[in-house]
Amino acid sequence: MSYLELQHVTFKDKNRNRKILDNLSLVIEKGDFVILLGSNGSGKTSLIRLIQGLYRPSQGKLLFENEDLAERSLDSIARDIITLTQDMVMTTFEGLTVLENCLMATLRHQRANLKISQKTERAFFKDYLKDFHRSLPGHLDTPTGHLSGGERQLLSLGLCLLNPPKILLLDEHTSALDPRASALVLEKTMNVIQGNKITALMTTHKIEQALSLGNRLIVMKDGKIIEDIGEKDKKKLKEKDIWSFYEETVSFS
């Protein structure tokens, strides 16, 4: 039984009746770390939103643990599938302190309360957050909007992992950060995925990330999968090989 499966999935823009995803079939196994590579408009973010349950297929089925996701509520899906994007407003409230954001997150992760009950909330999060960024334990009373971009994104990552999801979706989650912060967030993300054995999908338009991360690479263009490369073949790839999949008019920036 596959873990996550797309069966001939098409998704159309209702306003223009344009195919954004065109007849996608894909099987993702438990423990896969899949990189989705494509330029803007390739369909990779729309695919993430379908898996989140924010979009519904126009045709075809999207199955998770052999259950049609279209039959599940958004709240039900969110208990198993969590998304981290470049938009930190989606995962943290900038007007609340770090601790207040942590307490809000516990409401979404009820099972995590079992851990927190063993310590005071402040002591628990002071200890928990140090694994994500060494400065966060000292910022419990700091409004989240005052944190650096890297600190805030690592806080978001920590809050997502209070109760590790079955699937972690990463949609360009480092693209708004400077190179140093981006590298740190990526390193922590990889540690979290490997340490918790989480199935993950990550979108990127950066070829160097596509080559260095994940055990599987899926290249998308115009709403279609044009390459699906396993771990063994992925290790042999070089940047020029990625470019060969595309016409000269396609730009990655």
Secondary structure, 3 states (H helix, E strand, C coil): CCCEEEEEEEEEECCCCEEEEEEEEEEECCCCEEEEECCCCCCHHHHHHHHHCCCCCCEEEEEECCEEHHHCCHHHHHHHEEEEECCHHHCCCCCCEHHHHHHHHHHHCHHHHHHHCCCCHHHHHHHHHCCCCCCHHHHCCCEHHHCCHHHHHHHHHHHHCCCCCCEEEEECCCCCCCHHHHHHHHHHHHHHHHHHCCEEEEEECCHHHHHHCCCEEEEEECCEEEEEECHHHHCCCCHHHHHCCCCCCCCCC
